[in-house]
Amino acid sequence: MARRNGMMSDNLKAEIAKELGVYDTVKREGWGSVSSRDCGRIVQKAIEYAEKSMAGAQK
């Protein structure tokens, strides 16, 4: 089964991971070593960024 391309850019994921304090794990062990909880936090933060961006564009 083919994997879909990611919806988030690698730069955005890295930025959020740094903000949440999990980037060291990503750097040492790769994205596969990031816990499900932390991945959820990254997605949640990305959604917050998108909502803020959309709210700013509507003004």
C-alpha distance matrix in Angstrom:
0.0 3.8 6.5 9.6 12.8 15.2 18.0 20.6 22.0 22.3 26.0 26.1 24.0 26.4 29.4 28.6 27.8 31.2 32.9 31.5 32.4 29.0 28.7 30.4 27.7 25.0 27.3 27.9 24.7 21.9 20.0 18.4 22.0 22.9 23.5 21.8 25.2 25.6 22.2 23.5 26.7 25.1 23.3 26.7 28.6 26.4 27.0 30.7 30.7 29.2 31.6 34.5 33.5 33.3 36.7 38.3 37.1 38.7 42.1
3.8 0.0 3.8 6.5 9.4 12.3 15.1 17.8 18.8 19.2 22.9 23.2 21.5 23.8 26.8 26.3 25.7 29.0 30.7 29.8 30.7 27.5 26.8 28.7 26.3 23.3 25.3 26.4 23.5 20.3 18.5 17.5 21.3 21.9 23.0 21.5 24.8 24.6 21.0 22.5 25.5 23.4 21.7 25.1 26.7 24.2 25.0 28.6 28.3 26.7 29.4 32.1 30.8 30.8 34.3 35.6 34.3 36.1 39.5
6.5 3.8 0.0 3.8 6.5 8.8 11.8 14.2 15.5 15.9 19.6 19.6 17.8 20.3 23.1 22.5 22.0 25.4 27.0 26.1 27.1 23.9 23.3 25.4 23.1 20.1 22.3 23.6 20.8 17.5 15.2 14.7 18.4 18.7 19.8 18.3 21.5 21.1 17.5 19.0 21.8 19.7 18.0 21.5 23.0 20.5 21.5 25.1 24.8 23.3 26.1 28.7 27.6 27.8 31.1 32.4 31.4 33.3 36.6
9.6 6.5 3.8 0.0 3.7 6.2 8.6 11.6 13.1 14.3 17.8 17.5 16.2 19.1 21.5 20.9 21.1 24.4 25.7 25.1 26.5 23.7 23.0 25.5 23.6 20.4 22.7 24.6 22.1 18.5 15.9 16.1 19.7 19.3 20.5 18.7 21.4 20.7 17.0 18.1 20.7 18.3 16.2 19.6 20.9 18.1 18.8 22.5 22.0 20.2 23.0 25.6 24.3 24.3 27.8 29.0 27.9 29.7 33.0
12.8 9.4 6.5 3.7 0.0 3.8 6.5 8.9 9.8 11.1 14.5 14.5 13.7 16.4 18.8 18.6 19.0 22.0 23.4 23.3 24.7 22.1 20.9 23.7 22.2 18.8 20.7 23.0 21.0 17.2 14.8 15.8 19.3 18.7 20.4 19.0 21.4 20.2 16.5 17.9 19.9 17.0 15.3 18.8 19.4 16.3 17.6 21.0 19.9 18.3 21.5 23.8 22.1 22.5 26.1 26.9 25.7 28.0 31.1
15.2 12.3 8.8 6.2 3.8 0.0 3.8 5.5 7.1 8.6 11.8 11.2 10.2 13.3 15.4 15.0 15.5 18.6 19.8 19.7 21.3 18.9 17.9 20.9 19.6 16.3 18.5 21.0 19.2 15.4 12.6 14.2 17.2 16.0 17.7 16.4 18.4 16.9 13.2 14.6 16.3 13.3 11.7 15.2 15.7 12.7 14.2 17.5 16.5 15.3 18.6 20.6 19.3 20.0 23.4 24.3 23.5 25.8 28.8
18.0 15.1 11.8 8.6 6.5 3.8 0.0 3.8 6.7 9.4 11.7 10.2 10.1 13.6 14.8 14.2 15.6 18.6 19.1 19.2 21.4 19.5 18.8 22.1 21.2 18.1 20.4 23.2 21.7 18.0 14.9 16.8 19.5 17.7 19.0 17.3 18.6 17.1 13.6 14.2 15.5 12.5 10.3 13.4 13.7 10.3 11.3 14.7 13.6 11.9 15.1 17.3 15.8 16.3 19.8 20.7 19.9 22.1 25.1
20.6 17.8 14.2 11.6 8.9 5.5 3.8 0.0 3.8 6.4 8.2 6.4 6.6 10.0 11.1 10.7 12.3 15.0 15.6 16.1 18.2 16.7 15.6 19.1 18.7 15.6 17.6 20.7 19.7 16.2 13.3 15.9 18.1 16.0 17.7 16.6 17.5 15.4 12.3 13.3 13.8 10.3 9.0 12.1 11.5 8.1 10.3 13.0 11.4 10.6 14.2 15.7 14.3 15.7 18.9 19.5 19.1 21.7 24.3
22.0 18.8 15.5 13.1 9.8 7.1 6.7 3.8 0.0 3.8 5.3 5.3 6.4 8.7 10.0 10.9 12.3 14.3 15.6 16.7 18.3 16.7 14.9 18.2 18.2 14.8 16.2 19.5 19.0 15.5 13.4 16.4 18.5 16.9 19.2 18.8 19.7 17.1 14.4 16.0 16.1 12.3 12.0 14.9 13.6 10.5 13.2 15.4 13.0 12.8 16.5 17.4 15.5 17.4 20.6 20.5 20.1 23.1 25.4
22.3 19.2 15.9 14.3 11.1 8.6 9.4 6.4 3.8 0.0 3.8 5.5 5.1 6.1 8.5 10.0 10.3 12.2 14.2 15.2 16.1 14.2 11.9 14.9 15.0 11.5 12.5 15.9 15.6 12.2 10.6 14.0 15.8 14.5 17.4 17.6 18.8 15.8 13.4 15.8 15.7 12.0 12.7 15.8 14.4 11.9 15.2 17.1 14.9 15.5 19.1 19.7 18.3 20.5 23.4 23.2 23.2 26.3 28.3
26.0 22.9 19.6 17.8 14.5 11.8 11.7 8.2 5.3 3.8 0.0 3.8 5.5 5.1 6.1 8.6 9.8 10.5 12.3 14.3 15.1 14.2 11.6 14.7 15.7 12.6 13.1 16.8 17.3 14.3 13.1 16.7 18.0 16.3 19.2 19.6 20.1 16.8 15.0 17.2 16.2 12.5 13.6 16.1 13.8 11.7 15.2 16.3 13.6 14.7 18.3 18.1 16.6 19.4 22.0 21.3 21.6 24.9 26.5
26.1 23.2 19.6 17.5 14.5 11.2 10.2 6.4 5.3 5.5 3.8 0.0 3.8 5.4 5.0 6.2 8.5 9.9 10.6 12.3 14.1 13.4 11.7 15.4 16.1 13.4 14.7 18.3 18.4 15.4 13.4 16.9 18.0 15.6 17.9 17.8 17.9 14.7 13.0 14.5 13.3 9.6 10.5 12.6 10.2 7.9 11.5 12.5 9.9 11.2 14.7 14.7 13.6 16.3 18.8 18.4 19.0 22.1 23.8
24.0 21.5 17.8 16.2 13.7 10.2 10.1 6.6 6.4 5.1 5.5 3.8 0.0 3.8 5.5 5.3 6.0 8.6 9.9 10.5 12.0 10.5 9.2 12.8 12.9 10.2 12.1 15.4 15.2 12.2 9.8 13.2 14.3 11.9 14.2 14.3 14.7 11.5 9.6 11.7 10.9 7.2 8.7 11.4 9.7 8.1 11.7 13.2 11.6 13.0 16.2 16.8 16.2 18.7 21.1 21.2 22.0 24.8 26.6
26.4 23.8 20.3 19.1 16.4 13.3 13.6 10.0 8.7 6.1 5.1 5.4 3.8 0.0 3.8 5.5 5.0 6.1 8.6 9.8 10.3 9.1 6.6 10.0 11.0 8.4 9.4 13.0 13.6 11.1 9.9 13.7 14.1 12.0 14.9 16.0 16.2 12.6 11.6 14.2 12.8 9.4 11.9 14.2 12.0 11.1 14.9 15.7 13.9 15.8 19.0 18.9 18.4 21.3 23.4 23.1 24.1 27.1 28.6
29.4 26.8 23.1 21.5 18.8 15.4 14.8 11.1 10.0 8.5 6.1 5.0 5.5 3.8 0.0 3.8 5.5 5.2 6.3 8.8 9.9 10.2 8.3 11.8 13.4 11.5 12.4 15.9 16.9 14.7 13.4 17.0 17.1 14.6 17.0 17.8 17.2 13.6 13.1 14.9 12.8 9.6 12.1 13.5 10.5 10.0 13.8 13.7 11.6 14.1 17.0 16.3 16.0 19.2 20.9 20.3 21.7 24.7 25.9
28.6 26.3 22.5 20.9 18.6 15.0 14.2 10.7 10.9 10.0 8.6 6.2 5.3 5.5 3.8 0.0 3.8 5.3 4.9 6.2 8.5 8.7 8.3 12.1 13.0 11.5 13.4 16.5 16.9 14.8 12.7 16.0 15.9 12.8 14.5 14.9 13.9 10.4 10.2 11.5 9.1 6.1 8.9 10.0 7.1 7.5 11.1 11.1 9.9 12.6 15.1 14.8 15.3 18.2 19.7 19.8 21.4 24.0 25.3
27.8 25.7 22.0 21.1 19.0 15.5 15.6 12.3 12.3 10.3 9.8 8.5 6.0 5.0 5.5 3.8 0.0 3.8 5.4 5.1 6.0 5.1 4.8 8.5 9.2 8.1 10.2 13.0 13.4 11.7 10.0 13.2 12.5 9.6 11.7 13.0 12.3 8.5 8.8 11.1 9.1 6.6 10.1 11.6 9.6 10.4 13.9 14.2 13.5 16.1 18.5 18.5 19.0 21.8 23.4 23.6 25.1 27.8 29.1
31.2 29.0 25.4 24.4 22.0 18.6 18.6 15.0 14.3 12.2 10.5 9.9 8.6 6.1 5.2 5.3 3.8 0.0 3.8 5.4 5.0 6.1 4.8 7.8 10.0 9.5 10.3 13.2 14.6 13.6 12.8 16.1 15.0 12.5 14.7 16.4 15.3 11.6 12.5 14.6 12.0 10.0 13.5 14.5 11.8 12.8 16.4 16.0 14.8 17.8 20.2 19.4 19.9 23.1 24.4 24.1 25.9 28.7 29.6
32.9 30.7 27.0 25.7 23.4 19.8 19.1 15.6 15.6 14.2 12.3 10.6 9.9 8.6 6.3 4.9 5.4 3.8 0.0 3.8 5.6 7.9 8.2 11.1 12.9 12.7 14.0 16.7 17.8 16.7 15.4 18.4 17.3 14.2 15.7 16.8 15.0 11.6 12.8 13.9 10.7 9.3 12.7 12.6 9.6 11.4 14.6 13.4 12.6 16.0 17.8 16.8 17.9 21.1 21.9 21.7 23.9 26.5 27.2
31.5 29.8 26.1 25.1 23.3 19.7 19.2 16.1 16.7 15.2 14.3 12.3 10.5 9.8 8.8 6.2 5.1 5.4 3.8 0.0 3.8 5.8 7.8 10.4 11.3 11.7 13.8 15.8 16.5 15.6 14.0 16.5 15.0 11.6 12.4 13.6 11.5 8.2 10.2 11.3 8.0 7.7 11.4 11.2 9.1 11.6 14.4 13.6 13.8 17.0 18.5 18.2 19.6 22.4 23.2 23.6 25.8 28.1 29.0
32.4 30.7 27.1 26.5 24.7 21.3 21.4 18.2 18.3 16.1 15.1 14.1 12.0 10.3 9.9 8.5 6.0 5.0 5.6 3.8 0.0 3.8 5.8 7.3 8.7 10.0 11.5 13.1 14.3 14.2 13.4 15.8 13.7 11.0 12.4 14.5 12.9 9.5 11.8 13.7 11.0 10.5 14.3 14.7 12.8 14.9 18.0 17.4 17.3 20.4 22.2 21.7 23.0 25.9 26.8 26.9 29.1 31.5 32.4
29.0 27.5 23.9 23.7 22.1 18.9 19.5 16.7 16.7 14.2 14.2 13.4 10.5 9.1 10.2 8.7 5.1 6.1 7.9 5.8 3.8 0.0 3.8 5.5 5.5 6.7 8.9 10.3 10.8 10.6 9.8 12.1 10.0 7.4 9.4 11.9 11.1 7.6 9.5 12.2 10.4 9.5 13.2 14.4 13.2 14.7 17.9 18.1 18.0 20.7 22.8 22.9 23.8 26.5 27.8 28.2 30.0 32.4 33.7
28.7 26.8 23.3 23.0 20.9 17.9 18.8 15.6 14.9 11.9 11.6 11.7 9.2 6.6 8.3 8.3 4.8 4.8 8.2 7.8 5.8 3.8 0.0 3.8 5.3 4.9 6.1 8.6 9.8 9.2 9.1 12.1 10.7 9.0 11.9 14.3 14.2 10.5 11.4 14.4 12.8 10.9 14.4 16.1 14.4 15.1 18.6 19.0 18.2 20.7 23.3 23.2 23.5 26.4 28.1 28.0 29.5 32.3 33.6
30.4 28.7 25.4 25.5 23.7 20.9 22.1 19.1 18.2 14.9 14.7 15.4 12.8 10.0 11.8 12.1 8.5 7.8 11.1 10.4 7.3 5.5 3.8 0.0 3.8 5.4 5.0 6.1 8.4 9.2 10.4 12.8 10.7 10.0 12.9 16.0 16.0 12.6 14.0 17.2 15.7 14.3 17.8 19.5 17.9 18.9 22.3 22.7 21.9 24.5 27.0 26.8 27.2 30.2 31.8 31.6 33.2 36.0 37.2
27.7 26.3 23.1 23.6 22.2 19.6 21.2 18.7 18.2 15.0 15.7 16.1 12.9 11.0 13.4 13.0 9.2 10.0 12.9 11.3 8.7 5.5 5.3 3.8 0.0 3.8 5.4 5.2 5.7 6.8 7.8 9.5 7.0 6.7 9.8 13.1 13.7 10.8 12.0 15.4 14.7 13.6 16.8 18.8 18.0 18.8 22.1 22.9 22.6 24.8 27.3 27.6 28.1 30.7 32.5 32.7 34.2 36.8 38.3
25.0 23.3 20.1 20.4 18.8 16.3 18.1 15.6 14.8 11.5 12.6 13.4 10.2 8.4 11.5 11.5 8.1 9.5 12.7 11.7 10.0 6.7 4.9 5.4 3.8 0.0 3.8 5.6 5.4 4.3 5.1 8.0 7.0 6.7 10.5 13.1 14.2 11.1 11.1 14.7 14.4 12.4 15.2 17.8 16.9 17.0 20.4 21.6 20.9 22.7 25.6 26.0 26.1 28.6 30.7 30.9 32.0 34.7 36.4
27.3 25.3 22.3 22.7 20.7 18.5 20.4 17.6 16.2 12.5 13.1 14.7 12.1 9.4 12.4 13.4 10.2 10.3 14.0 13.8 11.5 8.9 6.1 5.0 5.4 3.8 0.0 3.8 5.9 5.9 8.2 10.9 10.0 10.4 14.1 16.9 17.9 14.7 14.8 18.4 17.7 15.5 18.4 20.9 19.6 19.6 23.1 24.1 22.9 25.0 28.0 28.0 27.8 30.6 32.7 32.5 33.5 36.6 38.0
27.9 26.4 23.6 24.6 23.0 21.0 23.2 20.7 19.5 15.9 16.8 18.3 15.4 13.0 15.9 16.5 13.0 13.2 16.7 15.8 13.1 10.3 8.6 6.1 5.2 5.6 3.8 0.0 3.8 6.2 9.3 10.8 9.0 10.6 13.9 17.2 18.4 15.6 16.2 19.8 19.4 17.8 20.7 23.2 22.2 22.5 25.9 26.9 26.1 28.1 31.0 31.2 31.2 34.0 36.0 35.9 37.1 40.0 41.5
24.7 23.5 20.8 22.1 21.0 19.2 21.7 19.7 19.0 15.6 17.3 18.4 15.2 13.6 16.9 16.9 13.4 14.6 17.8 16.5 14.3 10.8 9.8 8.4 5.7 5.4 5.9 3.8 0.0 3.8 7.0 7.4 5.9 8.4 11.7 14.7 16.6 14.3 14.4 18.1 18.5 16.9 19.5 22.2 21.8 21.9 25.1 26.5 26.0 27.7 30.5 31.2 31.3 33.7 35.9 36.2 37.1 39.8 41.7
21.9 20.3 17.5 18.5 17.2 15.4 18.0 16.2 15.5 12.2 14.3 15.4 12.2 11.1 14.7 14.8 11.7 13.6 16.7 15.6 14.2 10.6 9.2 9.2 6.8 4.3 5.9 6.2 3.8 0.0 3.8 5.5 5.9 7.5 11.2 13.5 15.6 13.2 12.4 16.2 16.8 14.7 16.8 19.9 19.5 19.1 22.3 24.1 23.4 24.7 27.7 28.6 28.4 30.6 33.0 33.4 34.1 36.8 38.8
20.0 18.5 15.2 15.9 14.8 12.6 14.9 13.3 13.4 10.6 13.1 13.4 9.8 9.9 13.4 12.7 10.0 12.8 15.4 14.0 13.4 9.8 9.1 10.4 7.8 5.1 8.2 9.3 7.0 3.8 0.0 3.8 5.4 5.5 8.9 10.5 12.8 10.5 8.9 12.7 13.6 11.5 13.3 16.5 16.5 16.0 18.9 20.9 20.6 21.7 24.6 25.7 25.6 27.6 30.1 30.7 31.3 33.9 36.0
18.4 17.5 14.7 16.1 15.8 14.2 16.8 15.9 16.4 14.0 16.7 16.9 13.2 13.7 17.0 16.0 13.2 16.1 18.4 16.5 15.8 12.1 12.1 12.8 9.5 8.0 10.9 10.8 7.4 5.5 3.8 0.0 3.8 5.6 8.0 9.5 12.5 11.3 9.8 13.3 15.0 13.7 15.0 18.1 18.8 18.5 20.9 23.2 23.3 24.2 26.8 28.4 28.4 30.1 32.6 33.5 34.1 36.4 38.8
22.0 21.3 18.4 19.7 19.3 17.2 19.5 18.1 18.5 15.8 18.0 18.0 14.3 14.1 17.1 15.9 12.5 15.0 17.3 15.0 13.7 10.0 10.7 10.7 7.0 7.0 10.0 9.0 5.9 5.9 5.4 3.8 0.0 3.8 6.3 9.1 11.4 10.1 10.0 13.5 14.6 13.8 15.9 18.4 18.9 19.3 21.9 23.7 24.0 25.4 27.8 29.1 29.5 31.5 33.5 34.4 35.4 37.8 39.8
22.9 21.9 18.7 19.3 18.7 16.0 17.7 16.0 16.9 14.5 16.3 15.6 11.9 12.0 14.6 12.8 9.6 12.5 14.2 11.6 11.0 7.4 9.0 10.0 6.7 6.7 10.4 10.6 8.4 7.5 5.5 5.6 3.8 0.0 3.8 6.6 8.3 6.4 6.6 10.0 10.8 10.2 12.5 14.8 15.3 16.0 18.6 20.1 20.6 22.2 24.4 25.6 26.3 28.3 30.2 31.2 32.3 34.6 36.5
23.5 23.0 19.8 20.5 20.4 17.7 19.0 17.7 19.2 17.4 19.2 17.9 14.2 14.9 17.0 14.5 11.7 14.7 15.7 12.4 12.4 9.4 11.9 12.9 9.8 10.5 14.1 13.9 11.7 11.2 8.9 8.0 6.3 3.8 0.0 3.8 5.3 5.2 6.2 8.6 9.8 10.6 12.5 14.2 15.4 16.6 18.5 20.0 21.2 22.7 24.5 25.9 27.1 28.7 30.4 31.8 33.1 35.0 37.0
21.8 21.5 18.3 18.7 19.0 16.4 17.3 16.6 18.8 17.6 19.6 17.8 14.3 16.0 17.8 14.9 13.0 16.4 16.8 13.6 14.5 11.9 14.3 16.0 13.1 13.1 16.9 17.2 14.7 13.5 10.5 9.5 9.1 6.6 3.8 0.0 3.8 5.5 5.0 6.1 8.6 9.8 10.5 12.1 14.2 15.2 16.5 18.4 19.9 21.0 22.5 24.4 25.6 26.8 28.5 30.3 31.5 33.0 35.3
25.2 24.8 21.5 21.4 21.4 18.4 18.6 17.5 19.7 18.8 20.1 17.9 14.7 16.2 17.2 13.9 12.3 15.3 15.0 11.5 12.9 11.1 14.2 16.0 13.7 14.2 17.9 18.4 16.6 15.6 12.8 12.5 11.4 8.3 5.3 3.8 0.0 3.8 5.5 5.1 6.3 8.8 10.0 10.5 12.4 14.3 15.4 16.6 18.5 20.0 21.1 22.7 24.4 25.8 27.0 28.8 30.4 31.8 33.7
25.6 24.6 21.1 20.7 20.2 16.9 17.1 15.4 17.1 15.8 16.8 14.7 11.5 12.6 13.6 10.4 8.5 11.6 11.6 8.2 9.5 7.6 10.5 12.6 10.8 11.1 14.7 15.6 14.3 13.2 10.5 11.3 10.1 6.4 5.2 5.5 3.8 0.0 3.8 5.3 4.9 6.2 8.7 9.6 10.5 12.3 14.2 15.2 16.5 18.4 19.9 21.1 22.5 24.3 25.7 27.0 28.6 30.4 32.2
22.2 21.0 17.5 17.0 16.5 13.2 13.6 12.3 14.4 13.4 15.0 13.0 9.6 11.6 13.1 10.2 8.8 12.5 12.8 10.2 11.8 9.5 11.4 14.0 12.0 11.1 14.8 16.2 14.4 12.4 8.9 9.8 10.0 6.6 6.2 5.0 5.5 3.8 0.0 3.8 5.4 5.0 6.3 8.6 9.9 10.6 12.4 14.3 15.4 16.6 18.4 20.1 21.0 22.6 24.4 25.8 27.0 28.8 31.0
23.5 22.5 19.0 18.1 17.9 14.6 14.2 13.3 16.0 15.8 17.2 14.5 11.7 14.2 14.9 11.5 11.1 14.6 13.9 11.3 13.7 12.2 14.4 17.2 15.4 14.7 18.4 19.8 18.1 16.2 12.7 13.3 13.5 10.0 8.6 6.1 5.1 5.3 3.8 0.0 3.8 5.4 5.1 6.0 8.6 9.8 10.5 12.4 14.3 15.3 16.5 18.4 19.9 21.0 22.5 24.4 25.7 27.1 29.3
26.7 25.5 21.8 20.7 19.9 16.3 15.5 13.8 16.1 15.7 16.2 13.3 10.9 12.8 12.8 9.1 9.1 12.0 10.7 8.0 11.0 10.4 12.8 15.7 14.7 14.4 17.7 19.4 18.5 16.8 13.6 15.0 14.6 10.8 9.8 8.6 6.3 4.9 5.4 3.8 0.0 3.8 5.5 5.0 6.1 8.6 9.8 10.5 12.4 14.2 15.3 16.6 18.3 19.9 21.0 22.6 24.4 25.9 27.7
25.1 23.4 19.7 18.3 17.0 13.3 12.5 10.3 12.3 12.0 12.5 9.6 7.2 9.4 9.6 6.1 6.6 10.0 9.3 7.7 10.5 9.5 10.9 14.3 13.6 12.4 15.5 17.8 16.9 14.7 11.5 13.7 13.8 10.2 10.6 9.8 8.8 6.2 5.0 5.4 3.8 0.0 3.8 5.4 5.2 6.2 8.7 9.9 10.6 12.4 14.3 15.5 16.5 18.4 20.0 21.2 22.6 24.6 26.5
23.3 21.7 18.0 16.2 15.3 11.7 10.3 9.0 12.0 12.7 13.6 10.5 8.7 11.9 12.1 8.9 10.1 13.5 12.7 11.4 14.3 13.2 14.4 17.8 16.8 15.2 18.4 20.7 19.5 16.8 13.3 15.0 15.9 12.5 12.5 10.5 10.0 8.7 6.3 5.1 5.5 3.8 0.0 3.8 5.4 5.0 6.2 8.7 9.8 10.5 12.3 14.3 15.2 16.4 18.3 19.9 20.9 22.6 24.9
26.7 25.1 21.5 19.6 18.8 15.2 13.4 12.1 14.9 15.8 16.1 12.6 11.4 14.2 13.5 10.0 11.6 14.5 12.6 11.2 14.7 14.4 16.1 19.5 18.8 17.8 20.9 23.2 22.2 19.9 16.5 18.1 18.4 14.8 14.2 12.1 10.5 9.6 8.6 6.0 5.0 5.4 3.8 0.0 3.8 5.5 5.2 6.4 8.8 10.0 10.6 12.5 14.3 15.4 16.6 18.5 20.1 21.3 23.3
28.6 26.7 23.0 20.9 19.4 15.7 13.7 11.5 13.6 14.4 13.8 10.2 9.7 12.0 10.5 7.1 9.6 11.8 9.6 9.1 12.8 13.2 14.4 17.9 18.0 16.9 19.6 22.2 21.8 19.5 16.5 18.8 18.9 15.3 15.4 14.2 12.4 10.5 9.9 8.6 6.1 5.2 5.4 3.8 0.0 3.8 5.4 5.0 6.3 8.7 9.9 10.6 12.3 14.3 15.3 16.6 18.4 20.2 21.8
26.4 24.2 20.5 18.1 16.3 12.7 10.3 8.1 10.5 11.9 11.7 7.9 8.1 11.1 10.0 7.5 10.4 12.8 11.4 11.6 14.9 14.7 15.1 18.9 18.8 17.0 19.6 22.5 21.9 19.1 16.0 18.5 19.3 16.0 16.6 15.2 14.3 12.3 10.6 9.8 8.6 6.2 5.0 5.5 3.8 0.0 3.8 5.4 5.0 6.2 8.6 9.9 10.5 12.3 14.2 15.3 16.5 18.5 20.6
27.0 25.0 21.5 18.8 17.6 14.2 11.3 10.3 13.2 15.2 15.2 11.5 11.7 14.9 13.8 11.1 13.9 16.4 14.6 14.4 18.0 17.9 18.6 22.3 22.1 20.4 23.1 25.9 25.1 22.3 18.9 20.9 21.9 18.6 18.5 16.5 15.4 14.2 12.4 10.5 9.8 8.7 6.2 5.2 5.4 3.8 0.0 3.8 5.4 5.0 6.1 8.6 9.7 10.4 12.2 14.1 15.2 16.6 18.9
30.7 28.6 25.1 22.5 21.0 17.5 14.7 13.0 15.4 17.1 16.3 12.5 13.2 15.7 13.7 11.1 14.2 16.0 13.4 13.6 17.4 18.1 19.0 22.7 22.9 21.6 24.1 26.9 26.5 24.1 20.9 23.2 23.7 20.1 20.0 18.4 16.6 15.2 14.3 12.4 10.5 9.9 8.7 6.4 5.0 5.4 3.8 0.0 3.8 5.4 5.1 6.2 8.5 9.9 10.5 12.3 14.2 15.5 17.2
30.7 28.3 24.8 22.0 19.9 16.5 13.6 11.4 13.0 14.9 13.6 9.9 11.6 13.9 11.6 9.9 13.5 14.8 12.6 13.8 17.3 18.0 18.2 21.9 22.6 20.9 22.9 26.1 26.0 23.4 20.6 23.3 24.0 20.6 21.2 19.9 18.5 16.5 15.4 14.3 12.4 10.6 9.8 8.8 6.3 5.0 5.4 3.8 0.0 3.8 5.5 5.2 6.1 8.6 9.9 10.6 12.3 14.4 16.0
29.2 26.7 23.3 20.2 18.3 15.3 11.9 10.6 12.8 15.5 14.7 11.2 13.0 15.8 14.1 12.6 16.1 17.8 16.0 17.0 20.4 20.7 20.7 24.5 24.8 22.7 25.0 28.1 27.7 24.7 21.7 24.2 25.4 22.2 22.7 21.0 20.0 18.4 16.6 15.3 14.2 12.4 10.5 10.0 8.7 6.2 5.0 5.4 3.8 0.0 3.8 5.5 5.0 6.1 8.5 9.8 10.5 12.4 14.7
31.6 29.4 26.1 23.0 21.5 18.6 15.1 14.2 16.5 19.1 18.3 14.7 16.2 19.0 17.0 15.1 18.5 20.2 17.8 18.5 22.2 22.8 23.3 27.0 27.3 25.6 28.0 31.0 30.5 27.7 24.6 26.8 27.8 24.4 24.5 22.5 21.1 19.9 18.4 16.5 15.3 14.3 12.3 10.6 9.9 8.6 6.1 5.1 5.5 3.8 0.0 3.8 5.4 5.1 6.1 8.6 9.8 10.7 12.9
34.5 32.1 28.7 25.6 23.8 20.6 17.3 15.7 17.4 19.7 18.1 14.7 16.8 18.9 16.3 14.8 18.5 19.4 16.8 18.2 21.7 22.9 23.2 26.8 27.6 26.0 28.0 31.2 31.2 28.6 25.7 28.4 29.1 25.6 25.9 24.4 22.7 21.1 20.1 18.4 16.6 15.5 14.3 12.5 10.6 9.9 8.6 6.2 5.2 5.5 3.8 0.0 3.8 5.5 5.1 6.1 8.6 10.0 11.2
33.5 30.8 27.6 24.3 22.1 19.3 15.8 14.3 15.5 18.3 16.6 13.6 16.2 18.4 16.0 15.3 19.0 19.9 17.9 19.6 23.0 23.8 23.5 27.2 28.1 26.1 27.8 31.2 31.3 28.4 25.6 28.4 29.5 26.3 27.1 25.6 24.4 22.5 21.0 19.9 18.3 16.5 15.2 14.3 12.3 10.5 9.7 8.5 6.1 5.0 5.4 3.8 0.0 3.8 5.5 5.2 6.2 8.8 10.4
33.3 30.8 27.8 24.3 22.5 20.0 16.3 15.7 17.4 20.5 19.4 16.3 18.7 21.3 19.2 18.2 21.8 23.1 21.1 22.4 25.9 26.5 26.4 30.2 30.7 28.6 30.6 34.0 33.7 30.6 27.6 30.1 31.5 28.3 28.7 26.8 25.8 24.3 22.6 21.0 19.9 18.4 16.4 15.4 14.3 12.3 10.4 9.9 8.6 6.1 5.1 5.5 3.8 0.0 3.8 5.4 5.0 6.3 9.0
36.7 34.3 31.1 27.8 26.1 23.4 19.8 18.9 20.6 23.4 22.0 18.8 21.1 23.4 20.9 19.7 23.4 24.4 21.9 23.2 26.8 27.8 28.1 31.8 32.5 30.7 32.7 36.0 35.9 33.0 30.1 32.6 33.5 30.2 30.4 28.5 27.0 25.7 24.4 22.5 21.0 20.0 18.3 16.6 15.3 14.2 12.2 10.5 9.9 8.5 6.1 5.1 5.5 3.8 0.0 3.8 5.5 5.3 6.9
38.3 35.6 32.4 29.0 26.9 24.3 20.7 19.5 20.5 23.2 21.3 18.4 21.2 23.1 20.3 19.8 23.6 24.1 21.7 23.6 26.9 28.2 28.0 31.6 32.7 30.9 32.5 35.9 36.2 33.4 30.7 33.5 34.4 31.2 31.8 30.3 28.8 27.0 25.8 24.4 22.6 21.2 19.9 18.5 16.6 15.3 14.1 12.3 10.6 9.8 8.6 6.1 5.2 5.4 3.8 0.0 3.8 5.5 5.6
37.1 34.3 31.4 27.9 25.7 23.5 19.9 19.1 20.1 23.2 21.6 19.0 22.0 24.1 21.7 21.4 25.1 25.9 23.9 25.8 29.1 30.0 29.5 33.2 34.2 32.0 33.5 37.1 37.1 34.1 31.3 34.1 35.4 32.3 33.1 31.5 30.4 28.6 27.0 25.7 24.4 22.6 20.9 20.1 18.4 16.5 15.2 14.2 12.3 10.5 9.8 8.6 6.2 5.0 5.5 3.8 0.0 3.8 5.5
38.7 36.1 33.3 29.7 28.0 25.8 22.1 21.7 23.1 26.3 24.9 22.1 24.8 27.1 24.7 24.0 27.8 28.7 26.5 28.1 31.5 32.4 32.3 36.0 36.8 34.7 36.6 40.0 39.8 36.8 33.9 36.4 37.8 34.6 35.0 33.0 31.8 30.4 28.8 27.1 25.9 24.6 22.6 21.3 20.2 18.5 16.6 15.5 14.4 12.4 10.7 10.0 8.8 6.3 5.3 5.5 3.8 0.0 3.8
42.1 39.5 36.6 33.0 31.1 28.8 25.1 24.3 25.4 28.3 26.5 23.8 26.6 28.6 25.9 25.3 29.1 29.6 27.2 29.0 32.4 33.7 33.6 37.2 38.3 36.4 38.0 41.5 41.7 38.8 36.0 38.8 39.8 36.5 37.0 35.3 33.7 32.2 31.0 29.3 27.7 26.5 24.9 23.3 21.8 20.6 18.9 17.2 16.0 14.7 12.9 11.2 10.4 9.0 6.9 5.6 5.5 3.8 0.0
